[in-house]
Amino acid sequence: MTQAYCMKCRKKVEIKNAQATILKNKRPAVRGECPSCGTKVFRIGKA
């Protein structure tokens, strides 16, 4: 699983419901949710 930094929990968490996306500049990214608080998390560069 991919990890991302949760701004609300202030720690790195495993991404829940991860979805791979492509940014406008063609870079890969992953978006999902924090498993503990449900906040949206985002990680650029991992797909």
C-alpha positions in Angstrom: 0.0 0.0 0.0 1.0 3.6 -0.6 1.5 6.0 2.3 0.6 9.7 2.3 0.8 12.5 4.9 -2.5 13.3 6.7 -2.7 17.0 7.5 -5.3 16.4 10.2 -3.6 13.5 12.0 -0.1 15.0 11.4 1.4 11.6 10.4 2.0 9.3 7.5 -0.9 6.9 7.0 -1.8 4.1 4.5 -4.1 5.4 1.8 -7.6 3.9 2.1 -9.7 3.6 -1.2 -6.6 4.5 -3.2 -7.3 5.7 -6.8 -4.5 6.3 -9.3 -4.8 9.6 -11.3 -2.8 11.6 -13.8 -2.2 15.3 -13.2 -2.4 17.9 -15.9 1.3 17.9 -16.4 1.1 14.1 -17.0 2.6 13.1 -13.6 1.1 10.1 -11.8 -0.5 10.6 -8.4 -2.7 8.7 -5.9 -5.7 10.0 -4.0 -7.7 8.5 -1.2 -8.7 8.8 2.4 -7.1 8.6 5.8 -8.2 5.4 7.5 -8.4 7.0 11.0 -10.1 10.4 10.4 -11.5 10.1 6.8 -9.7 13.2 5.5 -8.7 13.2 1.8 -5.0 12.5 1.3 -3.0 12.9 -1.9 0.4 11.6 -3.0 2.2 12.8 -6.1 4.6 10.4 -7.9 3.3 7.0 -7.0 0.8 5.1 -9.1 
